[in-house]
Amino acid sequence: MYFVKNRAAWFFAILSLPASAAESPWVGSAIGVTLSDTVIAQRIRAEMLADDGVARNAVSVQVIAENGQVTLLGPVRSTTEKLQMEQLAIRIAGRGVINGLQVIELP
């Protein structure tokens, strides 16, 4: 039970962090840019894992944020899932996302 409580606290802590460099107290510093990218990627990952529609395959998806640009890479099971992940990432990042997800249909 202890692990579950800490996992939930970590999840909500990530969601409460600033999503952009404009909200970050370290704007303009190298740390601010890196932290902002890290926070964006972590928030997208946390949202994917919490979303019942995409959570099952979210663990195999790579979320990369660099200078505010988000890239999604990896296999997904359907075009719908691919578009759901992209929309989720756009909502959090606040801008376009490079969607490199590949639909892999399993037999």
MDAnalysis code that builds the backbone (N, CA, C; Angstrom):
import MDAnalysis as mda
import numpy as np

u = mda.Universe.empty(321, n_residues=107, atom_resindex=np.repeat(np.arange(107), 3), trajectory=True)
u.add_TopologyAttr("name", ["N", "CA", "C"] * 107)
u.add_TopologyAttr("resid", np.arange(1, 108))
u.add_TopologyAttr("resname", ["MET", "TYR", "PHE", "VAL", "LYS", "ASN", "ARG", "ALA", "ALA", "TRP", "PHE", "PHE", "ALA", "ILE", "LEU", "SER", "LEU", "PRO", "ALA", "SER", "ALA", "ALA", "GLU", "SER", "PRO", "TRP", "VAL", "GLY", "SER", "ALA", "ILE", "GLY", "VAL", "THR", "LEU", "SER", "ASP", "THR", "VAL", "ILE", "ALA", "GLN", "ARG", "ILE", "ARG", "ALA", "GLU", "MET", "LEU", "ALA", "ASP", "ASP", "GLY", "VAL", "ALA", "ARG", "ASN", "ALA", "VAL", "SER", "VAL", "GLN", "VAL", "ILE", "ALA", "GLU", "ASN", "GLY", "GLN", "VAL", "THR", "LEU", "LEU", "GLY", "PRO", "VAL", "ARG", "SER", "THR", "THR", "GLU", "LYS", "LEU", "GLN", "MET", "GLU", "GLN", "LEU", "ALA", "ILE", "ARG", "ILE", "ALA", "GLY", "ARG", "GLY", "VAL", "ILE", "ASN", "GLY", "LEU", "GLN", "VAL", "ILE", "GLU", "LEU", "PRO"])
u.atoms.positions = np.array([
    [0.822, -1.186, 0.000],
    [0.000, 0.000, 0.000],
    [0.868, 1.253, 0.000],
    [2.005, 1.183, 0.680],
    [2.909, 2.327, 0.743],
    [3.350, 2.740, -0.657],
    [3.706, 1.762, -1.505],
    [4.150, 2.059, -2.870],
    [3.048, 2.744, -3.676],
    [1.827, 2.268, -3.552],
    [0.708, 2.841, -4.301],
    [0.482, 4.284, -3.891],
    [0.529, 4.583, -2.604],
    [0.349, 5.961, -2.142],
    [1.439, 6.858, -2.702],
    [2.689, 6.416, -2.654],
    [3.781, 7.228, -3.167],
    [3.692, 7.388, -4.674],
    [3.254, 6.354, -5.381],
    [3.111, 6.436, -6.830],
    [2.051, 7.470, -7.199],
    [0.944, 7.470, -6.480],
    [-0.115, 8.451, -6.731],
    [0.384, 9.858, -6.431],
    [1.122, 10.027, -5.352],
    [1.655, 11.346, -5.008],
    [2.623, 11.821, -6.077],
    [3.460, 10.925, -6.571],
    [4.405, 11.287, -7.635],
    [3.652, 11.702, -8.883],
    [2.617, 10.948, -9.247],
    [1.824, 11.240, -10.433],
    [1.235, 12.644, -10.353],
    [0.625, 12.991, -9.231],
    [0.010, 14.311, -9.101],
    [1.046, 15.419, -8.977],
    [2.212, 15.104, -8.422],
    [3.279, 16.101, -8.351],
    [3.765, 16.460, -9.747],
    [3.897, 15.479, -10.621],
    [4.323, 15.731, -12.001],
    [3.297, 16.595, -12.715],
    [2.018, 16.297, -12.522],
    [0.971, 17.055, -13.199],
    [0.899, 18.499, -12.726],
    [1.383, 18.779, -11.523],
    [1.299, 20.138, -11.008],
    [2.511, 20.990, -11.376],
    [3.527, 20.390, -11.979],
    [4.708, 21.159, -12.379],
    [4.405, 22.020, -13.592],
    [5.155, 23.120, -13.761],
    [4.918, 23.988, -14.923],
    [5.209, 23.265, -16.223],
    [4.404, 23.555, -17.254],
    [4.540, 22.869, -18.529],
    [5.418, 23.612, -19.516],
    [5.704, 24.865, -19.284],
    [6.492, 25.610, -20.259],
    [7.561, 26.437, -19.570],
    [8.546, 26.853, -20.338],
    [9.619, 27.678, -19.793],
    [9.073, 29.007, -19.288],
    [7.982, 29.496, -19.872],
    [7.393, 30.759, -19.443],
    [6.873, 30.671, -18.010],
    [6.459, 29.480, -17.579],
    [5.959, 29.294, -16.224],
    [7.080, 28.932, -15.251],
    [8.247, 28.629, -15.758],
    [9.337, 28.153, -14.937],
    [10.077, 29.316, -14.278],
    [10.503, 29.151, -13.026],
    [11.285, 30.202, -12.366],
    [12.692, 30.327, -12.931],
    [13.114, 29.396, -13.780],
    [14.469, 29.427, -14.319],
    [14.502, 29.851, -15.772],
    [13.568, 30.662, -16.201],
    [13.494, 31.081, -17.599],
    [14.820, 31.710, -18.021],
    [15.294, 31.289, -19.180],
    [16.508, 31.870, -19.745],
    [17.781, 31.153, -19.366],
    [17.732, 30.280, -18.388],
    [18.941, 29.560, -18.019],
    [18.941, 28.203, -18.696],
    [20.111, 27.622, -18.790],
    [20.216, 26.294, -19.399],
    [19.399, 25.284, -18.598],
    [19.387, 25.443, -17.287],
    [18.628, 24.524, -16.443],
    [17.140, 24.661, -16.745],
    [16.649, 25.873, -16.944],
    [15.235, 26.103, -17.232],
    [14.790, 25.405, -18.495],
    [15.585, 25.476, -19.544],
    [15.229, 24.835, -20.800],
    [15.178, 23.328, -20.614],
    [16.191, 22.774, -19.983],
    [16.235, 21.334, -19.758],
    [15.105, 20.895, -18.843],
    [14.882, 21.632, -17.770],
    [13.823, 21.281, -16.835],
    [12.477, 21.353, -17.521],
    [12.253, 22.386, -18.287],
    [10.981, 22.532, -18.971],
    [10.736, 21.360, -19.915],
    [11.731, 20.987, -20.691],
    [11.587, 19.848, -21.599],
    [11.317, 18.569, -20.824],
    [12.019, 18.392, -19.727],
    [11.831, 17.207, -18.895],
    [10.423, 17.182, -18.316],
    [9.962, 18.314, -17.838],
    [8.631, 18.395, -17.249],
    [7.562, 18.111, -18.301],
    [7.727, 18.669, -19.483],
    [6.766, 18.420, -20.560],
    [6.699, 16.926, -20.865],
    [7.844, 16.303, -21.053],
    [7.883, 14.869, -21.368],
    [7.268, 14.046, -20.238],
    [7.565, 14.386, -18.989],
    [7.028, 13.641, -17.854],
    [5.520, 13.799, -17.745],
    [5.024, 15.000, -17.990],
    [3.579, 15.216, -17.918],
    [2.848, 14.454, -19.022],
    [3.417, 14.444, -20.220],
    [2.807, 13.685, -21.310],
    [2.800, 12.201, -20.970],
    [3.925, 11.703, -20.500],
    [4.030, 10.287, -20.127],
    [3.016, 9.942, -19.032],
    [2.919, 10.776, -18.001],
    [1.979, 10.524, -16.899],
    [0.537, 10.519, -17.393],
    [0.194, 11.446, -18.270],
    [-1.167, 11.502, -18.822],
    [-1.461, 10.271, -19.680],
    [-0.479, 9.833, -20.455],
    [-0.672, 8.631, -21.272],
    [-0.937, 7.412, -20.393],
    [-0.181, 7.289, -19.331],
    [-0.343, 6.141, -18.437],
    [-1.660, 6.195, -17.672],
    [-2.199, 7.385, -17.471],
    [-3.464, 7.543, -16.751],
    [-4.682, 7.396, -17.664],
    [-4.482, 7.530, -18.969],
    [-5.583, 7.482, -19.931],
    [-5.876, 6.026, -20.295],
    [-7.066, 5.565, -19.959],
    [-7.433, 4.166, -20.221],
    [-7.395, 3.810, -21.703],
    [-7.607, 4.785, -22.574],
    [-7.629, 4.515, -24.010],
    [-6.266, 4.231, -24.611],
    [-5.204, 4.720, -23.983],
    [-3.868, 4.536, -24.562],
    [-2.851, 3.946, -23.586],
    [-3.230, 3.755, -22.335],
    [-2.282, 3.337, -21.303],
    [-1.603, 2.011, -21.596],
    [-2.314, 1.080, -22.201],
    [-1.752, -0.263, -22.422],
    [-0.498, -0.219, -23.290],
    [-0.471, 0.636, -24.289],
    [0.691, 0.714, -25.173],
    [1.605, 1.900, -24.884],
    [1.225, 2.730, -23.909],
    [2.018, 3.918, -23.606],
    [3.422, 3.578, -23.124],
    [3.595, 2.421, -22.489],
    [4.917, 2.058, -21.980],
    [5.929, 1.838, -23.100],
    [5.462, 1.519, -24.300],
    [6.384, 1.295, -25.410],
    [6.600, 2.547, -26.260],
    [5.976, 3.657, -25.880],
    [6.107, 4.903, -26.632],
    [7.168, 5.784, -25.991],
    [8.037, 6.311, -26.822],
    [9.082, 7.223, -26.381],
    [8.576, 8.651, -26.535],
    [8.670, 9.457, -25.470],
    [8.282, 10.861, -25.505],
    [9.557, 11.681, -25.365],
    [9.881, 12.443, -26.408],
    [11.104, 13.243, -26.419],
    [10.704, 14.707, -26.526],
    [11.219, 15.528, -25.622],
    [10.985, 16.970, -25.686],
    [12.342, 17.656, -25.770],
    [12.508, 18.462, -26.790],
    [13.763, 19.172, -26.981],
    [13.462, 20.586, -27.461],
    [13.858, 21.562, -26.656],
    [13.584, 22.970, -26.939],
    [12.098, 23.220, -27.156],
    [11.265, 22.545, -26.388],
    [9.824, 22.713, -26.462],
    [9.129, 21.897, -27.536],
    [9.893, 21.294, -28.429],
    [9.315, 20.466, -29.496],
    [9.205, 19.028, -29.003],
    [8.008, 18.463, -29.100],
    [7.764, 17.098, -28.621],
    [7.717, 16.143, -29.803],
    [8.385, 15.004, -29.643],
    [8.371, 13.937, -30.642],
    [7.904, 12.655, -29.968],
    [6.993, 11.954, -30.617],
    [6.513, 10.658, -30.137],
    [7.033, 9.576, -31.068],
    [7.629, 8.537, -30.497],
    [8.178, 7.427, -31.282],
    [7.761, 6.103, -30.667],
    [7.558, 5.115, -31.519],
    [7.273, 3.775, -31.027],
    [6.061, 3.160, -31.687],
    [5.771, 1.909, -31.311],
    [4.642, 1.185, -31.910],
    [3.336, 1.436, -31.165],
    [2.244, 1.498, -31.910],
    [0.894, 1.556, -31.347],
    [0.034, 0.548, -32.102],
    [-1.141, 0.240, -31.587],
    [-1.968, -0.817, -32.181],
    [-2.976, -0.332, -33.213],
    [-3.236, 0.982, -33.249],
    [-4.227, 1.467, -34.211],
    [-3.981, 2.933, -34.547],
    [-4.583, 3.354, -35.651],
    [-4.507, 4.756, -36.049],
    [-5.213, 5.628, -35.020],
    [-6.298, 5.134, -34.460],
    [-7.031, 5.877, -33.430],
    [-6.148, 6.131, -32.220],
    [-5.432, 5.104, -31.782],
    [-4.537, 5.246, -30.640],
    [-3.416, 6.234, -30.965],
    [-2.891, 6.179, -32.164],
    [-1.844, 7.102, -32.607],
    [-2.334, 8.544, -32.513],
    [-3.539, 8.796, -33.005],
    [-4.095, 10.153, -32.981],
    [-4.449, 10.596, -31.563],
    [-4.912, 9.670, -30.712],
    [-5.221, 10.009, -29.315],
    [-3.955, 10.450, -28.583],
    [-2.862, 9.721, -28.798],
    [-1.597, 10.082, -28.145],
    [-1.096, 11.432, -28.644],
    [-1.230, 11.676, -29.930],
    [-0.804, 12.956, -30.491],
    [-1.622, 14.105, -29.892],
    [-2.940, 13.957, -29.827],
    [-3.795, 15.009, -29.272],
    [-3.488, 15.264, -27.801],
    [-3.235, 14.208, -27.050],
    [-2.868, 14.341, -25.648],
    [-1.572, 15.136, -25.510],
    [-0.585, 14.818, -26.341],
    [0.699, 15.513, -26.302],
    [0.551, 16.981, -26.703],
    [-0.265, 17.267, -27.711],
    [-0.498, 18.655, -28.139],
    [-1.159, 19.443, -27.014],
    [-2.127, 18.836, -26.342],
    [-2.822, 19.512, -25.249],
    [-1.859, 19.918, -24.133],
    [-0.905, 19.069, -23.834],
    [0.039, 19.358, -22.757],
    [1.166, 20.276, -23.225],
    [1.707, 20.008, -24.412],
    [2.837, 20.801, -24.917],
    [2.397, 22.178, -25.396],
    [1.140, 22.295, -25.824],
    [0.642, 23.580, -26.285],
    [1.082, 23.953, -27.680],
    [1.589, 23.002, -28.419],
    [2.027, 23.249, -29.794],
    [2.058, 21.942, -30.558],
    [2.406, 22.017, -31.825],
    [2.455, 20.832, -32.662],
    [3.422, 19.779, -32.145],
    [3.145, 18.565, -32.501],
    [3.947, 17.423, -32.068],
    [4.369, 16.646, -33.303],
    [5.611, 16.191, -33.327],
    [6.075, 15.309, -34.398],
    [5.629, 13.900, -34.020],
    [4.727, 13.355, -34.808],
    [4.161, 12.049, -34.501],
    [4.870, 10.983, -35.326],
    [5.848, 10.331, -34.706],
    [6.582, 9.263, -35.354],
    [6.092, 7.893, -34.917],
    [4.884, 7.828, -34.361],
    [4.329, 6.548, -33.933],
    [3.978, 5.704, -35.145],
    [4.223, 4.412, -35.051],
    [3.962, 3.499, -36.163],
    [2.890, 2.498, -35.755],
    [1.881, 2.370, -36.595],
    [0.799, 1.415, -36.329],
    [1.298, 0.014, -36.685],
    [1.286, -0.846, -35.691],
    [1.691, -2.245, -35.839],
    [0.461, -3.096, -35.558],
    [-0.085, -3.698, -36.582],
    [-1.267, -4.529, -36.392],
    [-0.832, -5.939, -36.010],
    [-1.350, -6.377, -34.866],
    [-1.021, -7.717, -34.400],
    [-2.062, -8.706, -34.908],
    [-1.615, -9.917, -35.212],
    [-2.554, -10.929, -35.724],
    [-3.606, -11.318, -34.706],
])
